[in-house]
Amino acid sequence: MVNSASCDTFAARFIKHLNTMIIVPVKEGENIERALKKFKRKFEKTGVIKELRGRQAFKKPSEVRREEIKHARYVQQLQQSED
């Protein structure tokens, strides 16, 4: 088992993600398609796939900051347009 002190590496964090199970409560008579949809939503919220895709190619810290600023501007414009 991985202890919390050694969770500084990607492999340790990935193993920690694998150890957490996604539980989808299914009511009796509920459609399997609906249960799968719930599972997919919960899985997307964990962010595992997003993190793996982000690690496929290295991004310089300046590029990451630039993207964050660009996203913040976009969100701010959306909020201003709502008002």
N, CA, C and O of each residue as an XYZ file, in Angstrom:
332
protein
N       0.838     -1.195      0.000
C       0.000      0.000      0.000
C       0.872      1.243      0.000
O       1.989      1.219      0.517
N       0.384      2.306     -0.563
C       1.132      3.547     -0.662
C       0.769      4.434      0.515
O      -0.407      4.685      0.777
N       1.801      4.912      1.230
C       1.491      5.838      2.320
C       1.443      7.255      1.782
O       1.935      7.523      0.686
N       0.861      8.152      2.537
C       0.628      9.507      2.040
C       1.922     10.301      1.908
O       1.961     11.279      1.162
N       2.982      9.906      2.609
C       4.242     10.638      2.530
C       4.939     10.407      1.199
O       5.687     11.270      0.739
N       4.707      9.261      0.572
C       5.398      8.967     -0.688
C       4.543      9.273     -1.907
O       4.835      8.768     -2.991
N       3.515     10.067     -1.771
C       2.617     10.370     -2.893
C       3.094     11.558     -3.711
O       2.282     12.255     -4.320
N       4.414     11.799     -3.734
C       4.911     12.925     -4.497
C       5.249     12.556     -5.931
O       5.460     13.444     -6.756
N       5.304     11.272     -6.249
C       5.592     10.867     -7.621
C       4.294     10.582     -8.358
O       3.262     10.308     -7.746
N       4.363     10.651     -9.687
C       3.177     10.399    -10.495
C       2.688      8.974    -10.306
O       1.485      8.738    -10.190
N       3.618      8.018    -10.273
C       3.236      6.610    -10.133
C       2.479      6.385     -8.830
O       1.484      5.661     -8.804
N       2.941      6.996     -7.762
C       2.276      6.824     -6.469
C       0.879      7.430     -6.500
O      -0.064      6.847     -5.965
N       0.743      8.598     -7.126
C      -0.585      9.213     -7.210
C      -1.511      8.395     -8.090
O      -2.703      8.277     -7.807
N      -0.958      7.822     -9.169
C      -1.770      7.011    -10.065
C      -2.252      5.755     -9.347
O      -3.407      5.359     -9.501
N      -1.382      5.129     -8.569
C      -1.769      3.945     -7.799
C      -2.837      4.316     -6.779
O      -3.768      3.547     -6.536
N      -2.699      5.488     -6.188
C      -3.705      5.939     -5.222
C      -5.054      6.076     -5.905
O      -6.079      5.723     -5.321
N      -5.072      6.595     -7.166
C      -6.320      6.698     -7.926
C      -6.899      5.319     -8.191
O      -8.114      5.129     -8.131
N      -6.036      4.359     -8.482
C      -6.508      3.009     -8.784
C      -7.120      2.346     -7.556
O      -8.026      1.522     -7.680
N      -6.630      2.698     -6.381
C      -7.127      2.082     -5.156
C      -8.491      2.620     -4.739
O      -9.177      1.991     -3.933
N      -8.894      3.759     -5.266
C     -10.206      4.295     -4.935
C     -11.215      3.749     -5.923
O     -11.028      3.840     -7.136
N     -12.261      3.196     -5.406
C     -13.281      2.606     -6.265
C     -14.411      3.593     -6.504
O     -14.752      4.395     -5.635
N     -14.970      3.520     -7.672
C     -16.134      4.332     -8.000
C     -17.362      3.475     -7.733
O     -17.537      2.414     -8.332
N     -18.192      3.941     -6.843
C     -19.393      3.201     -6.478
C     -20.600      3.919     -7.068
O     -20.815      5.108     -6.832
N     -21.378      3.172     -7.837
C     -22.579      3.726     -8.462
C     -23.778      2.956     -7.917
O     -23.980      1.792     -8.263
N     -24.564      3.596     -7.073
C     -25.751      2.903     -6.564
C     -26.799      2.747     -7.675
O     -27.178      3.722     -8.324
N     -27.254      1.528     -7.880
C     -28.244      1.242     -8.918
C     -29.530      0.796     -8.243
O     -29.536     -0.161     -7.469
N     -30.602      1.484     -8.535
C     -31.897      1.117     -7.972
C     -32.466     -0.080     -8.712
O     -32.142     -0.323     -9.875
N     -33.296     -0.806     -8.039
C     -33.890     -1.982     -8.663
C     -34.778     -1.550     -9.824
O     -35.619     -0.662     -9.686
N     -34.579     -2.189    -10.957
C     -35.362     -1.861    -12.138
C     -34.809     -0.693    -12.930
O     -35.404     -0.291    -13.930
N     -33.665     -0.133    -12.497
C     -33.084      1.005    -13.204
C     -32.388      0.525    -14.477
O     -31.790     -0.551    -14.499
N     -32.468      1.307    -15.500
C     -31.880      0.978    -16.792
C     -30.353      0.936    -16.680
O     -29.752      1.780    -16.015
N     -29.730     -0.054    -17.337
C     -28.276     -0.189    -17.294
C     -27.597      0.981    -18.000
O     -26.489      1.368    -17.630
N     -28.248      1.540    -19.003
C     -27.680      2.690    -19.711
C     -27.546      3.884    -18.772
O     -26.557      4.615    -18.823
N     -28.528      4.073    -17.931
C     -28.487      5.183    -16.971
C     -27.370      4.975    -15.948
O     -26.682      5.924    -15.571
N     -27.191      3.718    -15.496
C     -26.120      3.406    -14.552
C     -24.752      3.643    -15.191
O     -23.846      4.156    -14.534
N     -24.595      3.279    -16.451
C     -23.334      3.522    -17.156
C     -23.061      5.020    -17.290
O     -21.919      5.465    -17.174
N     -24.111      5.782    -17.534
C     -23.973      7.228    -17.665
C     -23.497      7.843    -16.343
O     -22.648      8.734    -16.334
N     -24.055      7.356    -15.228
C     -23.628      7.827    -13.904
C     -22.159      7.492    -13.669
O     -21.394      8.311    -13.161
N     -21.776      6.255    -14.053
C     -20.396      5.829    -13.875
C     -19.443      6.709    -14.678
O     -18.408      7.133    -14.163
N     -19.782      6.982    -15.923
C     -18.924      7.802    -16.773
C     -18.753      9.201    -16.181
O     -17.655      9.758    -16.188
N     -19.857      9.765    -15.667
C     -19.787     11.098    -15.070
C     -18.861     11.117    -13.864
O     -18.041     12.024    -13.715
N     -18.996     10.104    -12.995
C     -18.142     10.035    -11.808
C     -16.683      9.826    -12.201
O     -15.786     10.404    -11.588
N     -16.444      9.004    -13.216
C     -15.072      8.740    -13.656
C     -14.432     10.002    -14.218
O     -13.254     10.262    -13.971
N     -15.193     10.783    -14.967
C     -14.658     12.024    -15.518
C     -14.298     12.999    -14.407
O     -13.327     13.745    -14.534
N     -15.061     13.004    -13.324
C     -14.785     13.912    -12.213
C     -13.476     13.578    -11.507
O     -12.863     14.456    -10.899
N     -13.035     12.313    -11.579
C     -11.779     11.945    -10.931
C     -10.595     12.599    -11.610
O      -9.593     12.885    -10.953
N     -10.682     12.844    -12.919
C      -9.623     13.540    -13.639
C      -8.434     12.680    -14.019
O      -7.390     13.221    -14.382
N      -8.551     11.370    -13.949
C      -7.437     10.481    -14.263
C      -7.050     10.591    -15.731
O      -5.872     10.748    -16.051
N      -8.018     10.512    -16.614
C      -7.741     10.568    -18.047
C      -7.162     11.926    -18.432
O      -6.236     12.006    -19.239
N      -7.706     12.982    -17.856
C      -7.212     14.318    -18.154
C      -5.751     14.459    -17.738
O      -4.949     15.050    -18.461
N      -5.413     13.921    -16.584
C      -4.033     13.992    -16.109
C      -3.096     13.174    -16.998
O      -1.990     13.616    -17.309
N      -3.537     11.990    -17.403
C      -2.701     11.161    -18.274
C      -2.466     11.832    -19.622
O      -1.350     11.813    -20.139
N      -3.499     12.419    -20.186
C      -3.346     13.106    -21.473
C      -2.430     14.312    -21.333
O      -1.640     14.609    -22.229
N      -2.537     14.997    -20.216
C      -1.687     16.166    -19.993
C      -0.231     15.805    -19.828
O       0.644     16.633    -20.084
N       0.048     14.586    -19.405
C       1.426     14.155    -19.193
C       2.036     13.493    -20.426
O       3.194     13.078    -20.380
N       1.301     13.384    -21.510
C       1.846     12.771    -22.717
C       2.947     13.638    -23.328
O       3.909     13.113    -23.888
N       2.814     14.931    -23.226
C       3.814     15.841    -23.759
C       4.145     16.871    -22.694
O       3.256     17.372    -22.005
N       5.434     17.186    -22.562
C       5.864     18.147    -21.550
C       5.486     19.558    -21.981
O       5.653     19.934    -23.141
N       4.976     20.328    -21.030
C       4.690     21.738    -21.270
C       5.538     22.556    -20.320
O       5.642     22.257    -19.130
N       6.132     23.578    -20.862
C       6.942     24.450    -20.022
C       6.017     25.192    -19.050
O       4.862     25.468    -19.373
N       6.533     25.511    -17.862
C       5.711     26.238    -16.895
C       5.159     27.553    -17.442
O       4.052     27.957    -17.085
N       5.920     28.220    -18.304
C       5.434     29.479    -18.872
C       4.232     29.230    -19.785
O       3.314     30.049    -19.835
N       4.230     28.100    -20.509
C       3.082     27.759    -21.354
C       1.855     27.456    -20.511
O       0.742     27.857    -20.852
N       2.063     26.746    -19.408
C       0.950     26.409    -18.515
C       0.342     27.682    -17.946
O      -0.879     27.835    -17.914
N       1.214     28.613    -17.487
C       0.723     29.887    -16.943
C      -0.039     30.673    -17.995
O      -1.085     31.255    -17.708
N       0.490     30.688    -19.225
C      -0.161     31.419    -20.313
C      -1.555     30.872    -20.575
O      -2.501     31.635    -20.774
N      -1.683     29.531    -20.574
C      -2.992     28.909    -20.787
C      -3.952     29.221    -19.640
O      -5.137     29.461    -19.868
N      -3.436     29.217    -18.400
C      -4.285     29.534    -17.251
C      -4.796     30.971    -17.335
O      -5.964     31.231    -17.045
N      -3.933     31.898    -17.726
C      -4.341     33.304    -17.860
C      -5.375     33.447    -18.970
O      -6.356     34.178    -18.829
N      -5.146     32.744    -20.070
C      -6.090     32.787    -21.195
C      -7.455     32.249    -20.762
O      -8.488     32.818    -21.114
N      -7.459     31.154    -20.000
C      -8.717     30.579    -19.514
C      -9.404     31.531    -18.536
O     -10.625     31.680    -18.573
N      -8.626     32.176    -17.661
C      -9.201     33.112    -16.695
C      -9.860     34.296    -17.408
O     -10.930     34.755    -17.007
N      -9.208     34.785    -18.471
C      -9.805     35.883    -19.246
C     -11.119     35.445    -19.885
O     -12.101     36.188    -19.889
N     -11.121     34.232    -20.422
C     -12.324     33.692    -21.059
C     -13.471     33.592    -20.056
O     -14.594     33.999    -20.355
N     -13.195     33.055    -18.873
C     -14.224     32.909    -17.846
C     -14.720     34.276    -17.398
O     -15.916     34.462    -17.175
N     -13.798     35.241    -17.265
C     -14.189     36.587    -16.846
C     -15.100     37.232    -17.901
O     -16.066     37.909    -17.551
N     -14.797     37.026    -19.183
C     -15.643     37.574    -20.226
C     -17.029     36.945    -20.206
O     -18.029     37.626    -20.433
N     -17.086     35.646    -19.935
C     -18.395     34.976    -19.838
C     -19.211     35.550    -18.690
O     -20.408     35.805    -18.827
N     -18.545     35.748    -17.557
C     -19.266     36.300    -16.397
C     -19.737     37.727    -16.650
O     -20.821     38.108    -16.207
N     -18.945     38.511    -17.351
C     -19.344     39.878    -17.650
C     -20.490     39.940    -18.640
O     -21.346     40.821    -18.567
N     -20.495     38.981    -19.580
C     -21.569     38.966    -20.566
C     -22.894     38.523    -19.943
O     -23.960     38.884    -20.441
N     -22.837     37.737    -18.851
C     -24.069     37.326    -18.162
C     -24.710     38.497    -17.425
O     -25.933     38.580    -17.322
N     -23.881     39.395    -16.918
C     -24.408     40.533    -16.140
C     -25.002     41.547    -17.019
O     -25.493     42.569    -16.540
